[in-house]
Structures are given as structure tokens and as C-alpha cells.
Amino acid sequence: MENKISMIFFESTSPIGFAKNYLHYLKVLLDTLELEAIEKFIKILFESQKNGHRIFFIGNGGSAATASHFSNDLSIGTRCLENPFKAISLTDNNAIITAISNDFGYNEIFIQQLKAQGFSKNEVLVSISASGNSENVLKAVEYATEKDGITIGLTGFDGGLLKKKCQLSIHVDTNKGEYGPVEDIHMILDHLIHAYLLNSIHLKR
């Protein structure tokens, strides 16, 4: 299938026209999100907070940045350090990532960190991947599943293998290659979930 973003560009090559059409496309995609899946994600996060379980985030490229941002918003942005969301991004330590890549291969960068962290039962792994087919992400999900962890996938395109392997999937259904809109919506999910958690926590105080 043709990349929708290219189609949008040729529908109107002016910056204003392209911006209008791009934003309209995002609105269409947002309307396809499964709200029940978002609710389940939020409930898992609250349960993790209650029980002191860690929440790990992984992803490559733009999704690595989203993993980092998500971890920041949960662990620090919720302003509840007396009972924190123990969110950890496994994309942020360059020394660890390059050491693992050099010694074991790039496909091991997340699974080796989970092993070193002692990932255990009922801990959460949130995997962010537009394609859903990144091998280093899939290996980490398989390991987390073996350890009886909770696996959540944020995907795009057709969902790839990640959508099938995760216990909970929040999927942005697009044509293959539409990284921008998928990553846009993954970031919206981050801010939506953070806003809900923040307001819920402080409403109870």
C-alpha cells in the first residue's frame, strides 16, 4: 500500500495545505485507538505502583526517545516520589548499550539488561515499535513472558510480531513506513496517560 504521508503531500504541496492534511490524518488515526486497551494500560501502571513493581520501557530510534520520555513522565512527572512509579528506560545508557552490542550483538541490548536487572514475575515490559518486528525488542518480550512478566506493546503499521506476542497491545493501524504518525500517537499516549495518572494521584490527596 502507498505511504499515506506521500499522498497527503501531493494533495497539497504548500506548507499550510500539508499541515492541514497531516493533522487531519492524525485525527483519523486517533479515532481508531482502542480506548479499552488504554484503560487496561493505566490499570496495570497503578497496580505496579501499588505493589512496587518496576516498569521497563524499550524501543529503537524514535521509539527509544519515546521510551525515555515515557519513563521520565511516569517516574518524575507524576510527582509521587513517596510511592513512585518505578519506570526505567533501557534505551538511555550508552555505555551499557554499546558494551552489549560489542560483546553480544545489537539484538541482545534489551534482553541482557533485563537479565542484569533481575526482571521478575509481575514486572512490566513496555515495548515501543512502529514495525513491531525489531528483533531486539521481540527477544526481550519473549524473555519477559518466560519470567511471567506483563508485556505491553505500542505498535504501528500491521503490528508485526510484537502485537501478537504482547499480552496487551495498543495499536496504531497505518500503512507500512508511516513512522511519523505512529510515533506522534505513541507520544500522545504518553502524555495522555501521564496526565491521567498525575490528576488521579493528586485528586486523592
C-alpha positions in Angstrom: 0.0 0.0 0.0 1.1 3.5 -0.7 2.5 5.6 2.1 -0.3 8.0 3.1 2.1 10.8 4.0 3.4 11.0 0.4 -0.2 11.0 -0.8 -1.0 13.9 1.6 2.0 15.8 0.4 1.0 15.6 -3.3 -2.6 16.5 -2.4 -1.3 19.9 -1.3 2.4 20.8 -1.5 2.0 24.1 0.3 3.2 24.0 3.9 -0.3 25.1 5.1 -2.1 22.5 3.0 0.3 19.7 4.0 -0.1 20.7 7.7 -3.8 20.7 7.5 -4.0 17.3 5.8 -1.3 15.7 8.1 -3.2 16.8 11.2 -6.4 15.6 9.8 -4.8 12.2 9.2 -3.7 12.1 12.9 -7.2 12.8 13.9 -8.5 9.9 11.9 -5.8 7.6 13.4 -6.6 8.7 16.9 -10.2 7.9 16.4 -9.2 4.2 15.7 -7.4 3.7 19.0 -8.9 1.1 21.3 -9.8 3.1 24.5 -10.3 -0.1 26.5 -6.7 -1.0 25.9 -5.5 2.4 27.1 -7.7 1.9 30.2 -6.0 -1.5 30.8 -2.6 0.0 30.4 -3.4 2.6 33.1 -4.7 0.0 35.5 -1.5 -2.0 35.0 0.5 1.0 35.9 -1.5 1.7 39.0 -1.2 -1.9 40.1 2.6 -1.7 39.5 2.8 1.4 41.6 0.7 -0.2 44.4 2.9 -3.3 44.5 6.3 -1.6 43.9 6.9 -3.4 40.6 9.2 -2.0 38.1 8.1 -0.8 34.6 10.7 -1.1 31.9 10.5 0.7 28.5 12.3 -0.3 25.3 12.4 0.8 21.7 14.8 1.7 18.8 15.4 5.1 17.1 12.4 7.4 17.6 10.8 4.8 19.8 13.9 4.8 22.0 13.3 8.5 22.6 9.6 7.8 23.4 10.7 5.1 25.9 13.0 7.6 27.6 10.2 10.3 27.6 7.6 7.8 28.9 10.0 6.8 31.8 10.6 10.4 32.7 6.9 11.3 32.8 6.0 8.3 34.9 8.9 8.3 37.4 9.4 12.0 37.8 6.5 13.8 36.1 3.8 12.2 38.3 5.3 13.9 41.4 4.7 11.0 43.7 8.2 10.1 44.9 6.9 8.8 48.3 5.1 6.0 46.3 6.7 6.2 42.9 6.1 4.6 39.5 9.4 2.7 39.2 9.8 3.4 35.5 13.1 2.6 33.8 14.1 3.2 30.2 16.6 0.7 28.9 17.5 3.0 26.0 19.4 5.6 28.0 22.8 4.2 29.0 25.2 4.5 26.0 27.9 2.6 27.8 25.7 -0.4 28.5 24.1 -0.5 25.1 27.5 -0.2 23.2 29.1 -2.8 25.6 26.3 -5.3 24.9 26.3 -4.6 21.2 30.1 -5.1 21.0 30.2 -8.2 23.2 26.9 -10.0 22.3 25.4 -8.2 19.3 22.8 -5.4 19.0 19.9 -7.8 19.2 20.8 -8.5 22.8 20.8 -4.9 24.1 17.4 -5.2 25.9 17.3 -8.9 27.0 20.8 -8.6 28.5 19.7 -5.6 30.5 16.6 -7.3 31.7 18.7 -10.2 32.9 21.1 -7.9 34.7 18.2 -6.1 36.3 16.8 -9.4 37.6 13.5 -8.9 35.8 10.9 -11.0 37.6 7.3 -12.1 37.9 4.6 -9.3 37.5 7.1 -6.7 36.5 6.1 -4.8 33.3 7.8 -4.5 30.0 6.5 -1.8 27.6 7.9 -2.3 24.1 7.5 0.5 21.6 8.0 -0.3 17.9 6.3 1.1 14.8 7.0 -2.0 12.8 6.6 -4.5 15.6 9.4 -6.6 14.1 12.6 -5.3 15.8 14.4 -8.5 16.9 16.0 -6.9 20.0 12.5 -5.9 21.2 11.0 -9.3 20.4 13.7 -11.2 22.3 13.1 -9.0 25.3 9.4 -9.7 25.2 9.9 -13.4 24.9 12.2 -13.3 27.9 9.7 -11.2 29.9 7.0 -13.7 29.1 9.2 -16.6 30.3 9.6 -14.7 33.6 5.9 -14.3 34.0 6.1 -10.6 33.4 3.4 -8.3 32.0 4.1 -7.4 28.4 2.6 -4.3 26.7 3.3 -3.3 23.1 2.8 0.0 21.4 2.8 -0.7 17.7 2.0 0.7 14.2 1.8 -0.5 10.6 0.3 -4.0 10.8 1.5 -4.6 14.3 4.2 -7.1 13.3 5.1 -9.9 15.6 5.1 -7.7 18.6 1.3 -7.2 18.5 0.9 -11.0 18.6 3.4 -11.6 21.4 2.3 -9.0 23.9 -0.4 -9.6 26.4 -1.7 -6.1 25.8 -1.4 -4.1 22.6 -2.2 -0.5 21.8 -2.0 -0.4 18.0 -1.9 2.5 15.5 -3.2 0.9 12.3 -1.3 2.5 9.3 0.4 1.6 6.1 4.0 0.4 6.4 6.6 3.1 6.6 4.4 5.7 8.2 6.8 6.2 11.1 5.9 9.9 11.8 2.2 9.4 12.6 2.7 6.3 14.6 5.4 7.9 16.7 3.3 11.0 17.1 0.4 9.0 18.5 2.7 7.0 20.8 3.9 10.3 22.3 0.3 11.4 22.6 -0.4 8.2 24.6 2.5 9.0 26.8 1.1 12.5 27.6 -2.5 11.3 27.9 -1.5 8.5 30.4 0.8 10.8 32.3 -1.9 13.5 32.6 -4.5 10.9 33.9 -2.1 9.4 36.5 -1.0 12.9 37.7 -4.5 14.2 38.1 -5.8 10.9 39.7 -3.0 10.9 42.2 -3.3 14.5 43.3 -7.1 14.3 43.4 -6.8 11.7 46.2 -4.5 14.0 48.3 
